[in-house]
Amino acid sequence: MTLPDPARAPRRDDLPWLRRRPRPAPRATSAPTGAVRAPAQASAPPAAAAPAAPARPLVAPDAPPARPLVAPDAPPARPLTGPGPGQASASLPAPGPGVSSLDLAPPSAPAATRPAAGRRTGTRRRRSAADGDPVLGWQPRRARADRPVLLTRERPTVVLTPVQSGVGALRITSIVSEQVGDLTLGALCTLADGSATLLDANRDMSAAPAGARSPVVSAAGRDLSVDLRQVRALRRLVVVAFSPTSAVVTWGGVVRVELVGGTRVDVPLEREPQAGALVALSVVNVDGSLVLRAEDELVAGALREVGQAHGSGLRWVDAWTPVV
């Protein structure tokens, strides 16, 4: 038998795989006792192997070259090197309490606590006289025995103390010259029970309440008198100066208020000559203390117009006479 020339044999592509193929390890077999092994036959020398052809890469024919897997238009990667000389290293701030070391954002400032709606954050300080409050800081003018008080338009009010308002009698009179003419005093009196009375001595209406044996207010001539022992029964007294004949009055002089101990309050009657009724003074009871005020109001007409202007509640028969 003629063997082919190995140089002319066809090229084999499986030789590289066969060369790397692991050979199985021989199994050890034990011969039975007393068995006789057959003499080993001499194995023929292996044939010379053909030279191996170089391995080809497993790629598809005409395949385009592979491209690197990078995003299009990606910026070039920066080398992972430390900062150069003169460059500050980019370091993250140390994590604060309650912040994880993996948080990249710096810890935010705590939100400001807002007070609940409708709740006051502090107590509002009440105003007082020490703060200059014009109402709370008002101090009434007092009447003194050693110093007469003159009520004017700029300072028309004086307040009597509870002692001055509750001891003796309060006497009201007119002090005028003969040039003034025929001038008298009357009053519209309102008591604590709401009843109203006109006091006019010229028409025999001289007591309030009318017909009382111990009147709260009484009239005699040009004088009026208030019994201060009954001051709680008095609400208001409006003192009127007028001419009983409705003549033109040359106004002048004063209306004087006198108290026990010599305390004196004067109300001037300074006006141009004119007819009418002059509301000179009002006396108001405020919790047992009498407040005197100069009104200086000239009312055209007679006592009826004065009563209507000051809300006396009286009904009138004519300009001078109320319904009793």
C-alpha positions as CSV (number, residue, x, y, z in Angstrom):
1,M,0.0,0.0,0.0
2,T,1.4,3.4,-1.0
3,L,1.0,6.2,1.6
4,P,0.3,9.7,0.2
5,D,3.0,12.3,0.6
6,P,2.2,14.4,3.7
7,A,3.4,17.5,1.9
8,R,0.7,17.1,-0.6
9,A,-2.1,16.2,1.7
10,P,-5.0,18.6,2.0
11,R,-4.8,21.3,4.6
12,R,-6.7,20.5,7.9
13,D,-8.2,23.3,9.9
14,D,-9.0,21.2,13.1
15,L,-5.4,20.5,14.1
16,P,-5.1,23.5,16.4
17,W,-8.3,22.4,18.2
18,L,-7.0,18.8,18.5
19,R,-3.7,20.1,19.9
20,R,-5.5,21.9,22.7
21,R,-7.9,19.1,23.4
22,P,-7.2,17.6,26.8
23,R,-6.4,13.9,26.8
24,P,-8.4,11.7,29.1
25,A,-6.5,10.2,32.0
26,P,-6.0,6.4,31.7
27,R,-8.0,4.3,34.1
28,A,-6.1,2.0,36.5
29,T,-7.5,-1.5,36.2
30,S,-6.4,-4.2,38.5
31,A,-5.9,-7.6,37.0
32,P,-7.5,-10.6,38.7
33,T,-5.4,-12.8,40.9
34,G,-3.6,-15.5,39.0
35,A,-4.4,-13.9,35.6
36,V,-1.6,-13.7,33.2
37,R,-1.1,-10.5,31.3
38,A,-0.6,-10.7,27.6
39,P,2.6,-9.4,26.4
40,A,2.3,-5.8,25.2
41,Q,2.6,-5.4,21.5
42,A,4.9,-2.9,20.2
43,S,3.1,0.1,19.0
44,A,3.9,1.5,15.6
45,P,5.6,4.9,15.7
46,P,3.2,7.7,15.0
47,A,3.2,9.3,11.7
48,A,4.7,12.7,11.3
49,A,2.1,15.4,11.7
50,A,1.6,17.9,9.0
51,P,2.6,21.5,9.8
52,A,-0.3,23.4,11.3
53,A,-1.8,26.3,9.4
54,P,-2.1,29.6,11.2
55,A,-5.5,30.1,12.9
56,R,-7.8,32.6,11.3
57,P,-9.9,35.0,13.4
58,L,-13.6,34.2,13.6
59,V,-15.0,37.3,11.9
60,A,-17.5,37.7,9.2
61,P,-16.1,38.3,5.7
62,D,-15.9,42.0,4.7
63,A,-17.0,43.1,8.2
64,P,-16.3,46.8,9.0
65,P,-13.8,47.6,11.7
66,A,-15.4,47.8,15.2
67,R,-16.0,51.3,16.7
68,P,-15.4,52.2,20.3
69,L,-18.5,52.3,22.4
70,V,-18.7,55.9,23.3
71,A,-21.6,58.4,23.2
72,P,-21.6,60.7,20.1
73,D,-20.1,64.1,20.8
74,A,-19.0,63.0,24.2
75,P,-16.3,65.2,25.9
76,P,-12.9,63.6,26.3
77,A,-12.5,61.7,29.5
78,R,-10.4,63.4,32.1
79,P,-7.5,61.5,33.6
80,L,-8.0,60.3,37.2
81,T,-5.0,62.2,38.6
82,G,-4.6,64.3,41.7
83,P,-4.6,68.1,41.7
84,G,-1.6,69.7,40.3
85,P,0.6,72.1,42.1
86,G,-1.3,75.4,43.0
87,Q,-4.7,73.8,42.4
88,A,-7.3,73.3,45.1
89,S,-8.6,69.9,45.5
90,A,-12.4,69.5,45.0
91,S,-13.6,68.1,48.3
92,L,-17.1,67.7,49.6
93,P,-18.0,69.3,52.9
94,A,-18.1,67.1,55.9
95,P,-21.6,65.7,56.6
96,G,-23.5,67.4,59.4
97,P,-25.6,65.7,62.0
98,G,-28.5,63.8,60.4
99,V,-26.9,63.9,56.9
100,S,-25.6,60.8,55.2
101,S,-22.0,60.9,53.8
102,L,-23.4,59.9,50.4
103,D,-25.5,63.2,50.1
104,L,-23.9,65.4,47.6
105,A,-26.0,68.5,48.4
106,P,-25.0,70.6,51.4
107,P,-27.4,70.5,54.4
108,S,-30.1,73.0,54.1
109,A,-30.9,75.5,56.8
110,P,-33.8,74.6,59.1
111,A,-37.0,76.3,58.1
112,A,-38.1,79.2,60.3
113,T,-40.9,78.3,62.7
114,R,-44.0,80.4,62.0
115,P,-46.6,81.0,64.8
116,A,-49.9,79.3,64.3
117,A,-52.7,81.4,62.7
118,G,-54.7,83.3,65.2
119,R,-52.2,83.0,68.0
120,R,-50.5,86.1,69.4
121,T,-46.7,86.0,69.6
122,G,-46.7,88.5,72.5
123,T,-48.9,90.4,74.9
124,R,-50.0,93.8,73.7
125,R,-49.2,96.4,76.3
126,R,-52.2,98.5,77.3
127,R,-51.9,102.3,76.9
128,S,-51.7,104.3,80.1
129,A,-51.5,107.9,81.2
130,A,-47.7,107.5,81.5
131,D,-47.6,106.8,77.8
132,G,-49.1,110.2,77.1
133,D,-52.6,108.9,76.2
134,P,-54.8,112.1,75.9
135,V,-57.9,110.3,77.3
136,L,-56.4,108.1,80.0
137,G,-54.0,110.9,80.9
138,W,-56.7,113.5,81.4
139,Q,-56.8,115.0,84.8
140,P,-60.0,116.9,85.8
141,R,-59.7,120.4,87.2
142,R,-60.7,120.6,90.8
143,A,-62.3,123.4,92.7
144,R,-60.5,124.7,95.8
145,A,-61.6,126.9,98.6
146,D,-58.6,129.1,98.5
147,R,-58.7,129.7,94.7
148,P,-61.8,130.7,92.8
149,V,-62.3,128.9,89.5
150,L,-63.3,130.7,86.3
151,L,-64.9,128.6,83.5
152,T,-64.0,129.8,80.0
153,R,-64.4,128.5,76.5
154,E,-60.8,127.2,76.6
155,R,-61.3,125.5,80.0
156,P,-65.0,125.1,80.5
157,T,-65.1,122.2,83.1
158,V,-64.5,121.6,86.7
159,V,-65.2,118.5,88.8
160,L,-66.2,118.5,92.4
161,T,-65.0,115.9,94.8
162,P,-67.5,113.4,96.3
163,V,-67.2,115.4,99.6
164,Q,-67.9,118.7,97.9
165,S,-70.8,117.1,96.0
166,G,-72.4,115.6,99.1
167,V,-72.1,118.1,101.9
168,G,-74.4,121.1,102.5
169,A,-76.0,122.9,99.5
170,L,-74.9,124.1,96.1
171,R,-76.1,127.6,95.6
172,I,-76.4,129.2,92.2
173,T,-76.9,133.0,91.8
174,S,-76.4,135.7,89.2
175,I,-74.2,138.7,89.8
176,V,-75.0,141.5,87.3
177,S,-75.1,145.2,87.1
178,E,-78.3,147.4,86.7
179,Q,-77.4,147.9,83.0
180,V,-78.1,144.3,82.2
181,G,-81.8,145.0,82.9
182,D,-84.4,142.5,84.0
183,L,-82.5,139.2,84.3
184,T,-83.5,136.1,86.2
185,L,-82.4,132.5,86.5
186,G,-84.4,129.3,85.7
187,A,-83.5,125.7,85.3
188,L,-84.5,122.5,83.6
189,C,-84.1,119.7,86.1
190,T,-83.9,115.9,85.3
191,L,-84.0,113.6,88.3
192,A,-82.6,110.1,88.6
193,D,-86.0,108.5,88.1
194,G,-86.3,110.3,84.7
195,S,-88.8,112.9,85.7
196,A,-88.3,116.5,84.4
197,T,-89.3,119.8,86.0
198,L,-89.0,123.4,85.0
199,L,-87.8,125.8,87.8
200,D,-89.0,129.4,87.3
201,A,-89.7,131.4,90.5
202,N,-91.5,134.1,88.5
203,R,-94.3,131.6,87.6
204,D,-94.4,129.8,91.0
205,M,-92.5,126.7,89.7
206,S,-90.0,126.6,92.5
207,A,-89.4,122.9,93.4
208,A,-88.2,119.7,91.8
209,P,-89.9,117.4,92.1
210,A,-93.0,119.6,92.0
211,G,-94.8,119.9,95.3
212,A,-92.1,118.1,97.3
213,R,-91.7,119.0,101.0
214,S,-87.9,118.4,100.7
215,P,-87.1,119.2,97.1
216,V,-83.8,118.2,95.5
217,V,-83.6,121.6,93.7
218,S,-85.5,124.8,94.7
219,A,-85.8,128.3,93.2
220,A,-86.2,131.6,95.0
221,G,-85.9,134.9,93.2
222,R,-82.7,134.9,91.2
223,D,-81.2,132.0,93.2
224,L,-81.2,128.2,92.7
225,S,-80.3,125.7,95.4
226,V,-79.4,122.0,95.2
227,D,-79.7,119.9,98.4
228,L,-76.5,117.9,98.2
229,R,-77.8,115.4,100.8
230,Q,-80.0,114.2,97.9
231,V,-77.3,114.4,95.3
232,R,-77.9,110.8,94.2
233,A,-81.5,111.8,93.2
234,L,-80.2,114.4,90.7
235,R,-79.2,113.5,87.1
236,R,-78.8,116.8,85.3
237,L,-79.5,120.5,85.9
238,V,-79.4,123.1,83.0
239,V,-79.2,126.7,84.3
240,V,-80.7,129.3,82.0
241,A,-80.5,133.1,82.2
242,F,-83.3,135.0,80.5
243,S,-85.5,138.1,80.6
244,P,-89.0,137.3,81.8
245,T,-90.4,139.9,79.4
246,S,-88.3,138.6,76.4
247,A,-86.6,142.0,76.2
248,V,-83.1,142.5,74.7
249,V,-80.5,141.8,77.4
250,T,-77.2,143.7,77.7
251,W,-75.3,140.7,78.7
252,G,-72.6,141.0,81.4
253,G,-71.7,139.8,84.9
254,V,-71.3,136.1,86.0
255,V,-73.3,133.2,87.2
256,R,-71.7,132.1,90.5
257,V,-71.7,128.7,92.2
258,E,-70.9,128.5,95.9
259,L,-70.2,125.5,98.1
260,V,-69.7,124.9,101.8
261,G,-66.3,126.0,102.9
262,G,-66.1,129.0,100.5
263,T,-65.4,127.1,97.3
264,R,-66.5,129.3,94.3
265,V,-66.9,128.8,90.6
266,D,-67.8,131.7,88.2
267,V,-69.3,131.4,84.7
268,P,-69.1,134.7,82.7
269,L,-72.1,136.1,80.8
270,E,-70.2,138.1,78.2
271,R,-72.1,138.6,74.9
272,E,-73.4,141.3,72.6
273,P,-76.8,142.7,73.5
274,Q,-79.4,140.3,72.2
275,A,-82.8,138.8,73.1
276,G,-83.1,135.1,73.9
277,A,-82.4,132.6,76.6
278,L,-78.7,132.0,77.5
279,V,-77.8,128.5,78.6
280,A,-75.1,129.4,81.0
281,L,-74.2,126.3,83.0
282,S,-74.9,122.6,83.2
283,V,-74.5,120.4,86.3
284,V,-74.2,116.6,85.7
285,N,-74.0,113.9,88.4
286,V,-71.3,111.3,87.5
287,D,-71.4,108.5,90.1
288,G,-71.9,111.0,93.0
289,S,-69.5,113.6,91.8
290,L,-70.9,116.8,90.2
291,V,-69.3,118.0,87.0
292,L,-69.9,121.7,86.2
293,R,-69.5,123.0,82.7
294,A,-69.9,126.4,81.1
295,E,-72.2,126.0,78.1
296,D,-72.4,129.7,76.8
297,E,-75.2,128.8,74.4
298,L,-77.7,131.5,73.3
299,V,-81.0,130.0,72.2
300,A,-83.4,132.2,70.2
301,G,-86.8,132.1,71.8
302,A,-88.0,131.2,75.3
303,L,-87.7,128.4,77.8
304,R,-89.7,126.0,75.5
305,E,-86.9,126.2,72.8
306,V,-84.3,125.6,75.5
307,G,-86.2,122.5,76.7
308,Q,-86.5,121.2,73.1
309,A,-82.8,121.8,72.4
310,H,-81.6,120.0,75.5
311,G,-84.1,117.1,75.4
312,S,-86.0,117.8,78.6
313,G,-89.0,115.7,77.5
314,L,-91.4,118.3,78.7
315,R,-94.6,119.2,76.9
316,W,-95.5,122.9,76.7
317,V,-98.7,124.9,76.9
318,D,-96.9,128.0,75.5
319,A,-93.3,129.4,75.1
320,W,-92.9,129.7,78.9
321,T,-95.3,127.2,80.6
322,P,-94.9,123.5,80.5
323,V,-97.7,121.0,81.0
324,V,-97.6,119.9,84.7
